[in-house]
């Protein structure tokens, strides 16, 4: 989680006039939607072209948990770059790089789900959409600043990384409850990041805001899909 104070140099969106605030929110969610469609388009290309099978075979040669750790680290790096970048092209580059990286990292999980849990992908996508919509509505209706969740998220993601490393080193099985806890953590990240869209961004950081929201959605989708797969094993 990045420091909210670093998200803007000028007035926060919450302090802008209604038209400027609506314009920022529209741009943010337009870019978020574009990122989601780009992710889906890349996955369709990878699977229809047969490239996904090669990627899955390569990534799954190592530990599945290493892929999981890479998923979390890539998200942190991309969001950090986006928020530290002043120029709009740099923010776009970070968003594009993150979408491509996530598309590749997701391949083994999607490939496994397609092979052994038919229907799990669409079901997980629907549950993720509903969860994200509900959490977004909570923020926009209440206008509450959820920045207090930053410390909880830092501890949560830190502990998750420690658990992943321990699993790799000692052969521990994290199991279903780890996925349940991570879904909860992803939900908190959605609240935190959506709140920051309203309270802690300036109107020139809509690309960085979209990246942060996309990262939270990707995290939620990842672990919800893992739960659906586990339920069908």
C-alpha positions as CSV (number, residue, x, y, z in Angstrom):
1,X,0.0,0.0,0.0
2,X,1.4,3.4,-0.9
3,X,1.2,6.4,1.3
4,X,-2.0,8.4,0.4
5,X,-0.2,11.7,0.8
6,X,1.9,10.7,-2.3
7,X,-1.2,10.4,-4.6
8,X,-1.5,14.1,-5.3
9,X,0.3,17.4,-5.5
10,X,-2.8,19.6,-5.7
11,X,-6.4,19.5,-4.4
12,X,-7.9,16.1,-3.7
13,X,-10.8,15.0,-5.8
14,X,-13.2,15.3,-2.9
15,X,-12.4,19.1,-2.7
16,X,-13.1,19.7,-6.4
17,X,-16.3,21.1,-7.8
18,X,-19.0,18.5,-8.8
19,X,-18.2,18.6,-12.5
20,X,-14.4,18.1,-12.1
21,X,-15.0,15.3,-9.5
22,X,-17.5,13.5,-11.9
23,X,-15.0,13.9,-14.8
24,X,-12.2,12.4,-12.7
25,X,-14.3,9.5,-11.6
26,X,-15.5,8.8,-15.1
27,X,-12.0,8.8,-16.5
28,X,-10.8,6.5,-13.7
29,X,-13.5,3.9,-14.2
30,X,-13.2,4.2,-18.0
31,X,-9.6,3.3,-17.8
32,X,-10.4,0.5,-15.3
33,X,-12.9,-0.9,-17.7
34,X,-10.3,-0.7,-20.5
35,X,-7.8,-2.5,-18.4
36,X,-10.3,-5.3,-17.6
37,X,-11.2,-5.7,-21.3
38,X,-7.5,-5.7,-22.3
39,X,-6.8,-8.4,-19.7
40,X,-9.7,-10.5,-21.0
41,X,-8.6,-9.9,-24.6
42,X,-5.0,-11.0,-23.9
43,X,-6.2,-14.1,-22.2
44,X,-8.5,-15.0,-25.1
45,X,-5.6,-14.6,-27.5
46,X,-3.2,-16.6,-25.3
47,X,-5.7,-19.5,-25.0
48,X,-7.0,-19.5,-28.6
49,X,-3.5,-19.3,-30.0
50,X,-2.2,-22.2,-27.9
51,X,0.4,-20.0,-26.2
52,X,-1.3,-20.4,-22.8
53,X,-0.5,-24.1,-22.7
54,X,3.2,-23.4,-23.1
55,X,3.2,-20.5,-20.5
56,X,1.3,-22.7,-18.1
57,X,3.8,-25.6,-18.5
58,X,6.7,-23.3,-18.0
59,X,5.4,-21.5,-15.0
60,X,4.1,-24.7,-13.3
61,X,7.5,-26.3,-13.6
62,X,8.4,-24.4,-10.4
63,X,6.3,-24.0,-7.2
64,X,2.8,-22.9,-7.6
65,X,3.3,-20.7,-4.6
66,X,6.2,-18.9,-6.3
67,X,3.8,-17.9,-9.0
68,X,1.4,-16.7,-6.3
69,X,4.2,-14.6,-4.7
70,X,5.1,-13.2,-8.1
71,X,1.5,-12.2,-8.6
72,X,1.6,-10.1,-5.4
73,X,5.0,-8.6,-6.0
74,X,4.2,-7.5,-9.5
75,X,1.1,-5.7,-8.2
76,X,3.1,-3.8,-5.6
77,X,5.8,-2.8,-8.1
78,X,3.4,-1.6,-10.8
79,X,1.3,0.5,-8.3
80,X,4.4,2.0,-6.8
81,X,5.7,3.1,-10.2
82,X,2.3,4.5,-11.3
83,X,2.0,6.6,-8.1
84,X,5.5,7.9,-8.3
85,X,5.3,8.8,-11.9
86,X,4.5,12.5,-12.6
87,X,4.0,12.1,-16.4
88,X,0.8,10.7,-17.8
89,X,2.8,8.5,-20.4
90,X,4.7,6.9,-17.5
91,X,1.4,6.1,-15.7
92,X,0.0,4.5,-18.9
93,X,3.2,2.5,-19.3
94,X,2.8,1.2,-15.7
95,X,-0.8,0.3,-16.3
96,X,-0.1,-1.5,-19.6
97,X,2.9,-3.4,-18.1
98,X,0.8,-4.5,-15.1
99,X,-2.1,-5.7,-17.3
100,X,0.3,-7.7,-19.5
101,X,2.2,-9.1,-16.5
102,X,-1.1,-10.1,-14.7
103,X,-2.3,-11.8,-17.9
104,X,0.7,-14.0,-18.0
105,X,0.7,-14.8,-14.3
106,X,-3.0,-15.7,-14.4
107,X,-2.4,-18.3,-17.2
108,X,-1.6,-21.3,-15.0
109,X,-4.6,-20.7,-12.7
110,X,-7.0,-20.2,-15.6
111,X,-5.6,-23.2,-17.5
112,X,-6.1,-25.4,-14.4
113,X,-9.6,-24.1,-13.9
114,X,-10.5,-24.7,-17.6
115,X,-9.2,-28.2,-17.4
116,X,-10.4,-29.4,-14.0
117,X,-13.2,-27.0,-12.9
118,X,-15.4,-26.1,-15.9
119,X,-17.6,-23.0,-15.3
120,X,-15.4,-21.9,-12.4
121,X,-14.0,-18.9,-14.3
122,X,-17.3,-17.4,-15.2
123,X,-18.7,-18.0,-11.8
124,X,-15.7,-16.4,-10.1
125,X,-15.8,-13.4,-12.5
126,X,-19.5,-12.9,-11.6
127,X,-18.9,-13.1,-7.8
128,X,-15.9,-10.7,-8.2
129,X,-18.0,-8.2,-10.1
130,X,-20.8,-8.3,-7.5
131,X,-18.4,-8.0,-4.6
132,X,-16.6,-5.1,-6.2
133,X,-19.9,-3.3,-7.1
134,X,-21.2,-3.6,-3.5
135,X,-17.9,-2.4,-1.9
136,X,-17.7,0.5,-4.4
137,X,-21.3,1.5,-3.6
138,X,-20.5,1.5,0.1
139,X,-17.7,4.0,-0.5
140,X,-19.6,6.3,-2.8
141,X,-22.8,6.3,-0.7
142,X,-21.1,6.8,2.7
143,X,-18.2,9.1,1.4
144,X,-16.2,7.6,4.3
145,X,-12.4,7.8,4.2
146,X,-11.1,4.2,4.6
147,X,-7.4,5.3,4.6
148,X,-7.3,3.8,8.2
149,X,-7.2,0.4,6.5
150,X,-3.7,1.0,5.2
151,X,-2.0,-0.4,8.3
152,X,-4.2,-3.5,8.3
153,X,-3.5,-4.1,4.6
154,X,0.3,-3.7,5.1
155,X,0.3,-6.2,7.9
156,X,-2.0,-8.5,6.0
157,X,-0.1,-8.6,2.8
158,X,3.2,-8.8,4.8
159,X,1.9,-11.9,6.6
160,X,0.7,-13.4,3.4
161,X,4.1,-13.1,1.8
162,X,5.7,-14.6,4.9
163,X,3.2,-17.5,4.7
164,X,4.0,-18.0,1.0
165,X,7.7,-18.1,1.6
166,X,7.3,-20.5,4.5
167,X,5.2,-22.7,2.4
168,X,7.8,-22.8,-0.3
169,X,10.6,-23.5,2.2
170,X,8.9,-26.0,4.5
171,X,6.3,-27.6,2.2
172,X,3.3,-26.2,4.1
173,X,-0.1,-26.4,2.5
174,X,-1.9,-23.0,2.9
175,X,-5.2,-24.5,2.1
176,X,-8.7,-23.1,1.6
177,X,-8.7,-20.8,4.7
178,X,-5.7,-18.9,3.3
179,X,-7.8,-18.1,0.1
180,X,-10.8,-17.1,2.3
181,X,-8.6,-14.7,4.3
182,X,-7.1,-13.3,1.1
183,X,-10.5,-12.7,-0.4
184,X,-11.3,-10.7,2.8
185,X,-8.0,-8.8,2.4
186,X,-8.8,-8.1,-1.2
187,X,-12.2,-6.7,-0.2
188,X,-10.5,-4.4,2.3
189,X,-8.2,-3.3,-0.5
190,X,-11.2,-2.4,-2.7
191,X,-12.6,-0.3,0.1
192,X,-9.2,1.4,0.7
193,X,-8.4,2.1,-3.0
194,X,-11.9,3.2,-3.9
195,X,-11.9,5.6,-0.9
196,X,-8.5,6.9,-2.1
197,X,-10.1,7.7,-5.5
198,X,-12.4,10.1,-3.8
199,X,-10.2,11.4,-1.0
200,X,-6.5,11.1,-1.9
201,X,-5.9,11.6,-5.6
202,X,-5.6,14.8,-7.7
203,X,-7.5,14.9,-11.0
204,X,-4.3,14.2,-13.1
205,X,-3.8,10.7,-11.5
206,X,-6.8,8.9,-12.9
207,X,-4.6,6.3,-14.7
208,X,-2.8,5.5,-11.4
209,X,-6.2,5.3,-9.7
210,X,-7.4,2.9,-12.3
211,X,-4.3,0.7,-11.9
212,X,-4.8,0.5,-8.1
213,X,-8.5,-0.5,-8.5
214,X,-7.5,-3.1,-11.2
215,X,-4.9,-4.6,-8.8
216,X,-7.5,-5.0,-6.1
217,X,-10.0,-6.6,-8.5
218,X,-7.3,-9.0,-9.9
219,X,-6.4,-10.0,-6.3
220,X,-10.1,-10.7,-5.4
221,X,-10.7,-12.6,-8.7
222,X,-7.6,-14.7,-8.2
223,X,-8.6,-16.0,-4.7
224,X,-12.3,-16.4,-5.5
225,X,-11.3,-18.5,-8.5
226,X,-9.1,-20.6,-6.2
227,X,-12.0,-21.1,-3.9
228,X,-14.2,-22.3,-6.8
229,X,-11.5,-24.6,-8.0
230,X,-11.0,-26.1,-4.5
231,X,-14.8,-26.6,-4.1
232,X,-14.8,-28.8,-7.2
233,X,-11.7,-30.9,-6.4
